[in-house]
Amino acid sequence: MAEITSLTSSDLIDDGFAGKGSLSEFWRKNTSNIEAAELANLLRALRKVTGTLGRNVGDIVYAGMSKSPGDSIILDPEFVIGEYPVSPRKVDYLVGLVVHEALHKTEWSDLVWTGVEKANPDMKVRDKVILGKIVRVGEDIYVDSISERSILGLYNRKARKVGMDAMRSNLDPEAVSVDELVYLWWLSAWGQEMGDADIETYKEALHVLRGVVPELRAVIDSKKGVIERCNLRRDIYLKAWDSVKDLVGSWRIIDKVVSWGFLGDEADSSAKKAGSGKGVSLSLATKLEIEAKLAASSGNITPIIEAIVGDTDEEILPTRLWDYNIPARSVVDQRQVGRLKAIIQSYADRKVLVSRGLTSGKVDRKRLYRAPITGACFLDKQTLPDVSWSICLLIDASGSMGKGQSWRLVESAVATLHKAFRGSTNRLQAWAYFESHGICMITGLLKGNELMSVSPSGETPSGQAIIAAAYLLPKDRKRKLIIHVTDGASNAGCDVQYGIDYCKEQRVQLITLGCGLEDRQAMLEQYGRSVQFLDHFGQLPSAIEKLLKWAFLYGFREKPSIPKGIGKSLEQAGSSIP
């Protein structure tokens, strides 16, 4: 049947719906004139539609984006590129097409194929092709009959008409063929005219296939489980084959490989087949941008990490934002809370608020003309702390952090800082990260006024965690600081240098606190001058306190003074804050 790459807007049908023939323009409002944004918006819309059909419909991607094509519904981008926003009539077609393919997945059409093959293991190749055509069209009729029971059937009609027209264009009117038989069967299933075809030639075989349609639709109402429905359909096709094989065995076969659209196993090759004979594909940069835009609204931020790293040879773990956490059992140091609040108020940048038109205060030279009239020729200046920082605590929650009292001390330090920032307009984030089964998990430790925790486990994918933390910082704050707490060098995921470079690009100050390390050389090689060493986790609260004081004073000046070390061991190590 038809490949989407050979279609134009004029090929799409007009149902006369609202006088325009397009359904999607009534609900698809999130559109864009920018290529990557529009293509991402379209994928997001199609995923929402198929998401209503079941949990195993797979992902919807453009050709070249999927790392597991067999599990995805793959779209050829040639049909939609070049005109933005994408035409509503094209979107209608795509909705019908992906709904059709998604229903094949939810109804387990692959299991039907497997059952038919197992029932006839010694079948000749020619007979397999003919039976395959019967099964394929029969399954198309079955899933389209399901879609007709909802509004999605309106979209499916548009896609089905294009497929029928494309199938008809491949027929040879001078020859009796299996292809024309299944085409006439497909038409009759939806009550359409047969045209001028020689019906008498196909009458007997067509009568058998027509009898299959009500049986297939009865399967939908059978209220059986999905496996039982697959077995019923398999038996229907095998029964029909036994009735027609002697009638059609010698007929011509025009197309030996037929698929409904461009989806499924042939998706990879179909992306290279255009109506003009020239394959059109998305550039790598566009694909990465589309994936990043889609990931921004989901828990899977792997495409964002890949787009930022930009090195296809670099090992990147799948990265997930995970909301699993448990209430923390931490102790808050009230004295340190007071000191931290004092630092926030005393050391932050100052902003001047001027109140004019007062009847007392300092003389305002610009309003002296008001003196003889109202006397409101005075002003007052107030200097207030500019609390415009966005601070992120990034905590290593790998397995080694769970030893002894390390994690409990980290929880207490986070709880103290959280309470100190409560009521301030500075923004505080806290993330814990670890590796689990080859996935970099990142989970938030703050839920409103409640502090959460996780169970340390796995390895240390610090590079990817730093990138994620920098990306998740609020974009509306000019002063951004990440305090990264870890007890060892990164040993999973991408190189730490990618995270450091991204922080510099986004003007994010990154300070790494290496706690209780015996071998510091590996950390120095990875982090350079951005790492500071502490002898043990007991020094963490005071280290964070001194670090915040330094950041408020010097963090974003062109030539900051170099303060003394933030931990007792810093002077011994000879390190300083960059």
N, C-alpha and C positions, 0 to 999 in steps of 0.2 A: 504494500500500500504506500501511501504518500510519505515522502520525507519532507520534513518541515522546511528544509533549505530551498525547496523548489517552489515555495508559495509566495504570493504577494498579497497585499491587503485586499485586492479585488477578488481573490479566490475565496475569501471568507463569506459565509452566507449571511443574509439579512433576514431575521425572523420578523422584522417589523415591530420589534419591542420598543415601545416609546418612540417609534418613528425613526430610530437610529440603528437598531439591530445590534447594539452593544449593551451587555449586561453589567460588565465590570465597572463602567464609568459611574455607576450609581453608588459604589462602595469604595472603589480604589481612589483615595484622595492623596495618599502619600506618594507623590511623584516628584521628579526632578528633571532638570535640563542637563545635568551633569552625568556623563556616561556611567562611571562607577557607582554613583549614588542611585541612579535609576535602575541599573541592573541588580543592585543589591536589594532595593525596594521591591522589585518584581519577584525575586527569589523568596523574599520574606513573605510576600502576599501568597504565593503559591504554596509555601510550606504551611501557612495557617489554614489554607483550604484543605489540603490533604491531611493535616493534623486532626481534622474532625472525623476522619474515616477509620482511624485505628492507630495502634502503636507500632506496627511493623511495616509501615509504608516506606521506610528508608528516607534518606535525605534527598533533596532536590538541588542539583548543582549544574553549572555549565560544564561542558566538555573540557577536560583538563584540570578541573578543580578537585575532583574526587580521588582519594588515594585507595578507595575500595569500590571500583565501578560496579561490581556485582551487587552491592547493597544499595545502590543509589539510582534515582531516576535522573538521567543525564539529558540536559537540553543542549541542542546545537545553538550557539549564540548568534549564528549568522541571521537567523530569523528576526532578531530583535535589535541588533546593533545598527547604528546609523541614524536613527530617528528617536529623539527623546523629548518628552516622555513617550513611552511605547504606546502605540495606538490601542484604544480599548478593544477594538475588534480582534487584534492579535492576542491581547490578554485573554479574551473569551476563549479563543482557540486553545491557548496554552492551558487554561484552567481545565477545559474538557479533556485535553490530552493527558495531563498529569493525574486527573481524577480517574480516568480509564486505567492508567498503568498502576496507580495506587490500589485500585480495587482488585487488580490481578494479584497484588501482593497480599492484601488482606484476605482474599478468598483462596490463597495458596494454589494458584494455577500451576506452579511448578510441580506440585505433588500430583496433579492430574496427568501432566506429561510423563512423569516418572512411572505412574501406574500403567499408562498405555504402553510404554516401552517395555516394561516388565512382562506385560501380558502377551507381547508378540516379539520375543527376543530374536527369532530367526526370520523376521519379515524381510522381504527384498527391499532394496533401496528405493525403487520406484514406488512400491506400495507405501513405504514409510513417508515419502513426500506427499502422496495423496492423503493419507490419513492425517499427516501433520497439518495440511490445509483445513481439513474438516475440524480438527481439534482447535486450531487457532481461531477460526471464524466462530465456532461454537462458544469458545470462551469469551470472545469479544461480545457476542450476543448476550451471554450470561451476565457479565459484569455491567454492560450497558443497561440491561434490564433492572439491575439493582440501582443504578444511578437515576433511572427514570422515576424512582419512588421519592425523589427529593428535588429540590431546586437545581441540584447539580446536573440533572438530566438535560436541562436547557443548554448548558455549556457543552455537554457531551454530544448533543445533536450537531452542533457546529463542527466539532472535530470529526465526527463520524461522516458527515457529508463530504468534507474535504478528502477523507480517506477513500470513500466510495468513488468519488470522481477520479482520483488518482489510479485506483485499481481498474476502473473502466478504461482509462486511457492506455493501459498496457495490454488490453485484450486484442485478439485477432478475430475480426468479424467473419473471416473466411474459414475459420477452423473451429471444430468442436473441441473444447478444452475443459479440463478440470477447473481451470481458473474461472472460466465463465460460469460454470455450475455453481461454485461457491459464491461467486458474485451475485448471481440471481437468488441464491438462498439468503444471502445477507440482506438484499433489497427486500425480499418478501417478508423477512422477519420483522421489518418495520413498516409493512403495508405500502411499499412504494411500487410504482409501475415497472413492468418488465421491459418496456421499450419495444423495439422491433426484433428482438432476439427470436431465434427459432425454438420456441418453447417445446414443440413436440419432440425435438431431439433429446431434451433434458427432462421431459415430463416425468418419467418413472423415477429416476434418481432424485429429482427435485421433490417429488412427493414424499420420499423417505426422509429427506433432510428437513422438510417443512414440519414433519411430525416430531422432530427433535426439539423444536422451539418451545412448544407448550410443556414438554417434559423438563427442559432446563428451567423454565420459569416456575414450575412446580417445586423444583429443588429449593428455590429461594424461600418458599412458604413451608418447607418441610419441618422447620424448627430443629433440624439436626445440628450436630456439632460440625466444625469446619472440616475435620477429616472425613466424617461420614458423607458430607456434601461432595467432597472431592471424589470419593469412591462411587457415589451415585452418578456423577457426571462422567467419570471414566467408563462406567458400564453403558451409559447412554451412547457414547461415541463408539465404543467397540461394537455395540449392537447395530448402529447405523452403518458402520464399516462392513460388517458381514452382509448387510442387505444391498450395498451398492458396489462392492468391489468387483463383482463380475460384470457390472454394467459399465463401469468407468475405467477398468483396468487398462484398456488400450487407447484411451483418449490422450490427446496431446497435453503436455504440461508446459506452460509458457514460462512461468516464474518458479524456479525451484527453491528460492529463499524469499519468503514473504514475512514482513513484520508490520505490526500496527504502528505506523509512525517511525520515529527515529530512536525510540527508547529501547531499553533492555540490553541484550548482549552485543548488539551492533552499534551501540552508542559511540564507542571510541572511533570507529571507522566512519560513521555517518557525519561526524563533525568535520571531516575533510571533504565531504561531498556537497558541493553547492550546485544550485541550479545552473550556474554559468560554467561549472567545471572547475572553479577555483575555490579551494578551501579557505575559510575565514575563521580565525581563532582569536581569542583574547590574548593580549600581551601579558607577560608574567606580572608586570607592575599593576595592570588592571585587575588581574585575578587576586593578587595579594590585597589590593585595596578593597575589592568586593568582600573578600573573606574577613578582613578587619572590620568593615562596617557591619557585617552580619554578626560577628563575634561580640561586638560592643553591647549588644542587647541580649546576650546569652551567657550561660555559665562557662562555656568553652572558649577560652581566650587564646587558644593555641595559634590561630591565624594571626592574631595581633602580635604575639611574640615573634612568629616567623617573619611578619612584615617588617618589624623593627630590626631584627637581626639581619635579614636580607641576604644571608649566606646559605645557599641550598645544601652545602656540604657540612654545615655545622649540625651537631647532634642536638635536637630540640625535643624535650619530653612533652607529651600532651599535657596541657595546663588547664586546670579546672578551678573555678571559684566554687567553694564548697561551704555550705552553711551548717554543716554538722559541728556542733560544739556542745559543751556542757558547762554549767555554772562553775565559776572559779572559786576556790577556797583560799582567798588571799587576805593578807593583813595589811592594812593601810597605815603608813607612818604619818601621823597627824602633824608632827613637828615639821617634817619635810614638806608636807602639803602647804603649810604656811610659808615656808621659804620659797617654794616654787611660785606661789601666787605673788609674793613680793618681787621675785625676779621678773615675772610677766609684767607687773605694773611699773617697775622701776627701770628696767633695762631695755624695754621695747622702744622703738622709734617714737618720736613725739609728733603730734599733729596739732596745729594751731587753729582754734575756732575763734572767729572774730564776731562779736555782737555789736552792731551799730545802731544809731538812733536812740541812745539811752539818755536819760536825764541826769546821770551822774557817772563818774569814772574818769577816764583819760580823754582829753580833748581830741576830737576827730577833725582834723584840718579840712577834710573834704566836706564836712557838714556844718561849718561855722556859720553859714548863711541862715541856719535854722535858729541860732541863738536868740535873736530878738523876737522870733515868731513863736516857737514852742519850747525852746531851751533844749531840744533833743539833739545836742551836738557832741555827744560823748560816745566812747566805745569801750569795750572790755575784751581783753584777750585771755583765752584759756588754753593751757597746754595739756593735752591729754595723751595717754599712751596709744599708739597706733597698733592695735592688736589685729594684724592682718596676716598672721602666719598660718600655714598649713603644715602640720607636723605629723609624720607617720612613724610609728614604731613597727619595724619589721623583725619578727622574732623567728629564729631558727628553732623548729620543733622536730628536728631529726632525732633518731633513737638515742644518740649520745647525750642529748639534753635531758633525758629522763632519769639519768643516774644521780643518785644522792638527792641533795636539796636544790639542785640547780634550777629545775623548772619552777619549784615553789618560790624561790627568790625572784625569778623573772616575773612571775605572776604578781607578786607583791609590788615590784617596781612599776609595772604597768598600771596596777590599781591606784597606786599613789599618784602617778602622773595624771591618770584619768580624773581623779577627784580634784586635783589642782586646776585642771582646765575646765572643770564644770562651771558654767556661768560665764565663761569667757567667750568672746567672739572669735578667738583663735580656733581653728579646726584641728581635731585630733583623730587620727586613724590608728588602728592597731591590727596587724595581720600576722598570722602564724603560717609557716609553710613547711612542708615535708614531702618526701617522695613515698608513694604507695603503689606497688605493682606497676612500676614504670610510668606513673603519672605524677606530675607535680601538683600537689593539692595546696590551695591557698584559702584560708578561712578567716573570717573576721572575728576579732576578740571583743568587739564593743557592740552591744545592742541597746541603744538608748542609754540609760543610766546603769545598765547591768554589764558586768565584766564576765566574759565567757573564757573557756579554756579548751584544750584538746589533749589527746594522749600522744606524747612524742613517739615517733617511729620513723623508720626508713632512712634514706640518705639525705644529702644536703644540696638541693638544686638552687644555690644562691643566685646565680646569674639570672635565671628566669624570674625568680621571686623579686629581685630588684627592679627588673623591667616592669613587671606587673604592678608593683607598688608605685613606681613613678607614673605609670600610665593612669592609675586609679586616683591619683591625687586630684583635688579640685582644680579646674582650669582657670578659675577666676581669682586666684591668689598669686601675687607676684613672688612672695617669699615662701619657699617650700623646702622642707628639711626632712630627710629620711635618716632615722637612727636605726642602724642594722645591728642586731645583737646575735652573735653566733659563737660557737665553741670550737670551730674548725673550718678548714678550707672547703670550698665547694667541690663536690665529687660526683655531680650528676648534672645533666642538662648542658646548656650552652655555657661558653666561657664567661667569667665574671666581667671581663673587659667590655663586653657588649652592654651590660647593665650600667657600668661606669660611664661609658660614652653616651648612652641614652640620657642619663641624668644630666650630664653636661649640656647636651643639646636642649633639654627642657628646662635648663637653669634650676635644677634641683640640687641642693647641697646634700651630699651623701657622706655620712660618717659611719664607719663600721667599728663596733666594739668587740674585740676578740677577747673572750673571757676564759681564763684558766687554761691557756694553751701551753704545752710543753715545747713544741716545735713551732716557732713563729715564722720561720723562713718561708714556708709555703704560703702563709697568709700575706706576707710582705710581697711575694712575687705576684699574687693575684690582685691585691688591692692597692699596693704602693703606699703613698703617704696618706691615703684616706682611711687607713686602719689605725686604731688605737688599742693598746693592750691593757688588760686588767689581770691582776694575779688570780682573782677568784670572783665569784658572782656576788659576794658580799659587798664589793666595791661598786656594783652597778648603780644603785640609787644615787650615790654622791657623784658618780661619773656623769649620769644623765643631767643632774642639777648643774654641774659646771659646764657641761656641753651646751645646755640651753642658754646659760648666761653668756657664753662666748658667742653663740649664734645670734642672739639679740644685739650684741654689741658690735660684732665684726663680720658676721657671716656673709653679707652681701655688699661689702665695700670693696673698692678696687684694690686698695692696699691694706688689708687687715693686719693689725698687730698680731704677733705670734704669742699667745698666752702660754702659761706654764701647763704642764701635763695635767690631764683630767683624772688620772689615777695615780696611786702611790708608785706604781712601777714605771710610769712614763719617763720620769727623769732618769731612771736607771737604763731604760731602753733607748733613751735619746731621741724619742719621737715627739712630734708636735702636730697640732691640728693644721691642716693645709689652709 
